[in-house]
Amino acid sequence: MAARIVPLFNRVLVQRAKVEAKSVGGILLPEKSVNRNNEGTVLAVGPGKDSKPCAVAVGQKVLLPEFGGSKIKVGEEEMFLFHDDDILAIVKD
């Protein structure tokens, strides 16, 4: 589904990583007590702005701000559009 969305300028399409809803002991946690995950995977990248290319590439894992980005829902998938300046860091394995 993400292939249908092509970001413009310096925008980056990101899918946040899923948050575990179980504790280490196997107890199911309610949604309100689970913190939002600040990691995500880059799905698509715009061409850049003012002859400056985007700093991230498709497939990279990135660290995202807790708030921000434009929420997009395509079918059952939930994705976010961020400016490349808003992405905090690239996560290396």
C-alpha positions as a Markdown table, in Angstrom:
| # | Residue | x | y | z |
|---|---|---|---|---|
| 1 | Met | 0.0 | 0.0 | 0.0 |
| 2 | Ala | 2.8 | 2.4 | 0.8 |
| 3 | Ala | 4.0 | 2.2 | -2.9 |
| 4 | Arg | 0.9 | 4.3 | -3.8 |
| 5 | Ile | 2.1 | 7.3 | -1.7 |
| 6 | Val | 5.0 | 9.3 | -3.0 |
| 7 | Pro | 6.2 | 12.1 | -0.7 |
| 8 | Leu | 7.0 | 15.5 | -2.1 |
| 9 | Phe | 10.0 | 17.8 | -1.5 |
| 10 | Asn | 11.8 | 16.9 | 1.8 |
| 11 | Arg | 9.0 | 14.7 | 3.3 |
| 12 | Val | 9.6 | 11.1 | 4.5 |
| 13 | Leu | 6.9 | 8.4 | 4.8 |
| 14 | Val | 7.5 | 6.4 | 8.0 |
| 15 | Gln | 5.8 | 3.4 | 9.6 |
| 16 | Arg | 6.2 | 3.4 | 13.4 |
| 17 | Ala | 7.4 | 0.1 | 15.0 |
| 18 | Lys | 4.7 | -1.9 | 16.8 |
| 19 | Val | 4.7 | -1.6 | 20.6 |
| 20 | Glu | 4.6 | -4.8 | 22.6 |
| 21 | Ala | 1.3 | -5.0 | 24.5 |
| 22 | Lys | 2.7 | -7.8 | 26.8 |
| 23 | Ser | 5.0 | -7.4 | 29.7 |
| 24 | Val | 8.1 | -9.7 | 30.1 |
| 25 | Gly | 6.0 | -11.9 | 32.4 |
| 26 | Gly | 3.3 | -12.3 | 29.8 |
| 27 | Ile | 0.7 | -9.9 | 31.3 |
| 28 | Leu | -1.3 | -8.1 | 28.7 |
| 29 | Leu | -1.0 | -4.3 | 29.2 |
| 30 | Pro | -3.8 | -1.8 | 28.4 |
| 31 | Glu | -3.2 | 0.6 | 25.5 |
| 32 | Lys | -3.1 | 3.7 | 27.8 |
| 33 | Ser | -0.3 | 2.3 | 29.9 |
| 34 | Val | 1.9 | 1.4 | 26.9 |
| 35 | Asn | 4.3 | 4.2 | 25.8 |
| 36 | Arg | 4.4 | 5.2 | 22.1 |
| 37 | Asn | 7.4 | 3.8 | 20.3 |
| 38 | Asn | 9.7 | 6.4 | 18.8 |
| 39 | Glu | 11.3 | 4.1 | 16.2 |
| 40 | Gly | 10.1 | 3.6 | 12.7 |
| 41 | Thr | 11.1 | 2.3 | 9.3 |
| 42 | Val | 11.3 | 4.6 | 6.2 |
| 43 | Leu | 8.9 | 3.5 | 3.5 |
| 44 | Ala | 9.4 | 6.3 | 1.0 |
| 45 | Val | 11.5 | 9.5 | 0.6 |
| 46 | Gly | 10.8 | 12.7 | -1.4 |
| 47 | Pro | 13.4 | 14.1 | -3.8 |
| 48 | Gly | 14.5 | 16.8 | -1.5 |
| 49 | Lys | 14.2 | 20.6 | -1.5 |
| 50 | Asp | 16.3 | 23.4 | -2.9 |
| 51 | Ser | 18.8 | 20.9 | -4.4 |
| 52 | Lys | 19.4 | 19.4 | -1.0 |
| 53 | Pro | 18.6 | 15.6 | -0.9 |
| 54 | Cys | 16.8 | 14.0 | 2.0 |
| 55 | Ala | 19.1 | 12.7 | 4.7 |
| 56 | Val | 17.5 | 9.2 | 5.0 |
| 57 | Ala | 16.9 | 6.4 | 2.6 |
| 58 | Val | 14.2 | 3.8 | 2.1 |
| 59 | Gly | 14.5 | 0.9 | 4.5 |
| 60 | Gln | 16.5 | 2.7 | 7.2 |
| 61 | Lys | 15.4 | 2.6 | 10.8 |
| 62 | Val | 15.0 | 6.0 | 12.3 |
| 63 | Leu | 14.3 | 7.7 | 15.7 |
| 64 | Leu | 11.2 | 9.9 | 15.6 |
| 65 | Pro | 10.0 | 12.7 | 17.8 |
| 66 | Glu | 7.3 | 11.8 | 20.3 |
| 67 | Phe | 4.8 | 14.1 | 18.7 |
| 68 | Gly | 4.5 | 15.5 | 15.2 |
| 69 | Gly | 4.1 | 14.2 | 11.7 |
| 70 | Ser | 1.0 | 13.9 | 9.6 |
| 71 | Lys | -0.9 | 10.7 | 10.3 |
| 72 | Ile | -2.1 | 8.8 | 7.2 |
| 73 | Lys | -4.3 | 5.7 | 7.2 |
| 74 | Val | -4.4 | 3.5 | 4.0 |
| 75 | Gly | -6.6 | 0.5 | 4.6 |
| 76 | Glu | -5.6 | -0.9 | 7.9 |
| 77 | Glu | -2.0 | 0.5 | 7.7 |
| 78 | Glu | -1.1 | 3.6 | 9.7 |
| 79 | Met | 1.8 | 5.7 | 8.5 |
| 80 | Phe | 3.2 | 9.1 | 9.2 |
| 81 | Leu | 4.7 | 11.9 | 7.0 |
| 82 | Phe | 7.6 | 13.8 | 8.5 |
| 83 | His | 9.9 | 16.5 | 7.2 |
| 84 | Asp | 13.4 | 15.1 | 7.0 |
| 85 | Asp | 14.5 | 17.8 | 9.4 |
| 86 | Asp | 12.1 | 16.4 | 12.1 |
| 87 | Ile | 13.8 | 13.0 | 12.1 |
| 88 | Leu | 16.1 | 12.8 | 15.1 |
| 89 | Ala | 18.6 | 10.0 | 14.2 |
| 90 | Ile | 19.2 | 6.9 | 12.1 |
| 91 | Val | 19.3 | 3.7 | 14.1 |
| 92 | Lys | 22.2 | 1.4 | 13.1 |
| 93 | Asp | 22.1 | -2.3 | 13.9 |
